């Protein structure tokens, strides 16, 4: 088995694309169910970890900017590390990710 990083991104800024409180509750339940399913299949390589919504960016001039980053429409909403045989299996797992239900995407990277 290989380890893959799944990075979840979506637009968290455009007011019109944000879920209602009811939709958000349903969406959070979808995440819990998906994570539970991955854990039950022993596909999580590491325990889940929450990340703050802040951040900093260090640019090539060594300047530091506080986040979140207004010039970036899609922000990272989270990430997990999973176990999968190959990119195809990792992509199949990513297809079940609830971020896709709100127009988001999942970037997949394999540990080397």
Secondary structure, DSSP 8 states (H G I E B T S, - for coil): -EEEEEEEEEE-S-GGGS--HHHHHHHHHHHHHHHHHHHHTT-BSS------S--EEE-TT--EEESS-TT-SEEEEEEEEEEESSHHHHHHHHTT-GGGGGT-EEEEEE--
